[in-house]
Amino acid sequence: MESLTWYNPTKILFGKDSIEKIGTEIKNAGLKKVLILFGSGSAKKTGVYDRVKKSLSDAGIADVEVWGVQPNPLVSKVREAIGIAKDAKNGVEGILAVGGGSVIDSGKAIAFGVKYSGDIWEIYDDPKKSPSKGLPLFSVLTLSATASEFNSGSVLSNPEKKKKVPMFFANPVASAIDPTVQFKLPWRQVMCGAVDSLSHLMEQYFSLPNETISTRQINLALQKSVIETAKKIKKNNEDYEARANFVWAVSLALNGLPTFGLSGDWNVHYIEHAISAYNDKIAHAEGLAVISLAYYPILFKKGITHGQFEEWALTVFDTKSVPDAINKLRDLYIELEAPLTLEDLKLNAKDIDAIADIESLNKESGIPVSKLWKLSKDEVKEVLKAALKK
């Protein structure tokens, strides 16, 4: 193992009464007013809105609200919220993101965009332009998928430039996670959370040889946990123990621990980012399912993972055969009702060149994609062609 530092500063408030504590956390940070960021309106239907507002009121925290963050969040909504937060008459001192990964990702961009004199997208194009510090960010999680409540990552889409890229800012100061608010989620959203977190874990697991063994074992255990608990939730949406363990595993999947000491291979994510930049109606996780099933057989055949596929197959899918394990991954996605091919996403061979072009553009920010396999544009097309049909 190399000399490394691992640090995660986010305080997690976990459990049935966690949302009621968020106001106190904001007060303890010395803030008096926050901008609350929401998605499409589900927070009001589930009662989360009322619980958040009461928690803030009880702690003496004033607020201004911004609604309308969509899946595959857009830079235009972030720009709108930055303008509101910068307006001196609003007196915004921090950001409270209430939602899933799209809302929390946007919250991070807003928190730092307030401190930046130029357009926020300039930072996504060139991460070196990011301010060293933003406004304090807090979150209330309503959909488990990306672990944005527990990390510094933020992904935004810019339809004008046909780009969707990640940026790394700062972790939330504190995040409230109440598993019960996810009881009424449509199954498709639960499926997306399971697929997204599994993809995070697999992309961290497959990496350069001779890296941290203990981290790999943690990673594999989390993969098993996500799979087992997702299946239980599909049978009973209000199984609290299954839901709580699923939510926690998904949060741990991208909080830095399952990748500690591992170089990782994020090619699947970058190809998918190009897909949902090309068509923002495609859910990120659904694109990940499709690309994973095409990419991993190709990666295995290259023979550059030095026994990692064999370990993954045996530990996660209880088989010594890697092709069998990949088939079991496909069977899992069928059971979870995830799409399997680009055709399932209403894409065809005519779309491949444009998606590959976007993937190349997304790499221009300079954020590392993979030390394991640096894909050329032709190799990206090879993966996309493999993903076309069953």
Sequence and secondary structure as in RCSB ss.txt:
>XXXX:A:sequence
MESLTWYNPTKILFGKDSIEKIGTEIKNAGLKKVLILFGSGSAKKTGVYDRVKKSLSDAGIADVEVWGVQPNPLV
SKVREAIGIAKDAKNGVEGILAVGGGSVIDSGKAIAFGVKYSGDIWEIYDDPKKSPSKGLPLFSVLTLSATASEF
NSGSVLSNPEKKKKVPMFFANPVASAIDPTVQFKLPWRQVMCGAVDSLSHLMEQYFSLPNETISTRQINLALQKS
VIETAKKIKKNNEDYEARANFVWAVSLALNGLPTFGLSGDWNVHYIEHAISAYNDKIAHAEGLAVISLAYYPILF
KKGITHGQFEEWALTVFDTKSVPDAINKLRDLYIELEAPLTLEDLKLNAKDIDAIADIESLNKESGIPVSKLWKL
SKDEVKEVLKAALKK
>XXXX:A:secstr
          EEEESTTSGGGHHHHHHHTT SEEEEE  SSHHHHHTHHHHHHHHHHHTT EEEEE    SS BH
HHHHHHHHHHH GGG   EEEEEESHHHHHHHHHHHHHTT SS THHHHH GGGS S    EEEEESS SS GGG
S EEEEEETTTTEEEEEE    SEEEE GGGGTT  HHHHHHHHHHHHHHHHHHHS STT  HHHHHHHHHHHHH
HHHHHHHHHH TT HHHHHHHHHHHHHTTSSGGGTT   B HHHHHHHHHHHH TTS HHHHHHHHHHHHHHHHH
HHT STTHHHHHHHHHHS S HHHHHHHHHHHHHHTT   STGGGT  GGGHHHHHHHHHHHGGG    BSS   
 HHHHHHHHHHTS  
